[in-house]
Amino acid sequence: MNRIKLLYIVLVPLLILLFTVSSHAMEKTLTGKVMKVTDGDTVVIDPLNDRAFFVCQLYGINTPETPKYTRKGRLKNPGQPYGQEATTALKKMILGQTVQVTLTGAKTHKREVCRIENDGMDVNLEMVRLGYAWAYRQHLQRPYDWYYIGAERDAREQRLGLWQDSNPTPPWEYRRSLRQK
């Protein structure tokens, strides 16, 4: 009985500590060149440390969908208003640039989830601030949630980018409507 009690006293605090360690402990930062901007929230990074190219999904944001085509070149879905504008804005910001990439440790659709900085600017936050992205609340964690949600609110109030429309459809709702067809 005493051994079980001792084991409980020692293991429970260790397990609590293990499970409460911030997800930030899994983060890794590297320097890489942005080789391609696929859409407003997805880029291809070539790390400068000889690691293989990888696809990076920008953390905490979601931009309007861009047109998608089949392998035969037929239009699969037309995309959303401001999807192409979001892609263009991201290209102007970082395409061909050497940036700091923080890998969060998460993956989505075979893409690394990343935060990108360019000359000290949080690129993910800037996309929201300019009105080209939603703060992706389902995936935001502290301390970024306050910044991203506040930037979205400010962009809405100023009617920047996609917020020029009175009621833009979030990309997750747009994708759901495509699946239901």
Stockholm file with secondary structure:
# STOCKHOLM 1.0

chainA/1-181         MNRIKLLYIVLVPLLILLFTVSSHAMEKTLTGKVMKVTDGDTVVIDPLNDRAFFVCQLYGINTPETPKYTRKGRLKNPGQPYGQEATTALKKMILGQTVQVTLTGAKTHKREVCRIENDGMDVNLEMVRLGYAWAYRQHLQRPYDWYYIGAERDAREQRLGLWQDSNPTPPWEYRRSLRQK
#=GR chainA/1-181 SS CHHHHHHHHHHHHHHHHHHHSCGGGGCEEEEEEEEEEEETTEEEEEETTSCCCEEEEETTEECCCCCEECTTSCEEECCCTTHHHHHHHHHHHHTTCEEEEEEEEEEETTEEEEEEEETTEEHHHHHHHTTSCEECGGGCCTTHHHHHHHHHHHHHHHTCGGGGSSSCCCHHHHHHHHHTC
#=GC SS_cons         CHHHHHHHHHHHHHHHHHHHSCGGGGCEEEEEEEEEEEETTEEEEEETTSCCCEEEEETTEECCCCCEECTTSCEEECCCTTHHHHHHHHHHHHTTCEEEEEEEEEEETTEEEEEEEETTEEHHHHHHHTTSCEECGGGCCTTHHHHHHHHHHHHHHHTCGGGGSSSCCCHHHHHHHHHTC
//
